[in-house]
Amino acid sequence: MDWQGAPLDCASCRFNARLDPGRCGLGWSCAHDRYAKRIERFFLLNRDLADECLTHPYFETRANAARAASVFRLPRLLDDEDAGVRGIAILRLPPSHAERALGDGDRRVRIAVAHRLPQERLSAMTHDADSYVRTIVARRAEPGLLPMMIADPDPEIRRIVARRVIDPMLDRFRTDPDPLVRREAALRRPALFIADEDLRVRHVVAENGGRAEAEFLTGDPDDLIRETARARLAQLQEEA
């Protein structure tokens, strides 16, 4: 069946010359089929026909054709009515084209934009409404841009920022409400979190801190922290 539910007819298909060489066939490889996998297989076997299908009325056909078509034919797809098609075009086109879609209303397109936008332009997406878009930005952005995301509402994004932000900004995480975010920052600057209220954060300090931090935590109220601090002191002594 085709994308509109009508029976497929190979005899009337303009690509029926590909039947005999075994590059298409009903139920497994067809540009007009309703199933995306069969369409995908068609363009894997017939990449040279992709340019001809960029205006096909079925979005799955356009999307799969866009993956194989000449990159010079793709700019027109930035205005395609389907977000998936627009996203594929952005991922394949040079990064300069991504800026055109910064304000696209569909998250799939903005995800593609976040992957392709030049690093110096990512500041425009640090406050995107979609958390996954911001996650990509946090992973790709230059560390100097990340202070803009220290107060992001998503703790997973703040954890990424804590791993990558420039060192002088790590003290901003001392008051972060999520202990796992503070733990990430403590891995880089243990001394800042020596008196943290959360056991998991102090444990990181005990494992990774210097002599002063380890000595302080030998007096911690928690048995595990004291034991870890003593082991850290012994390690530092051996390395001295």
Disulfide bonds with the S-S distance in Angstrom:
none
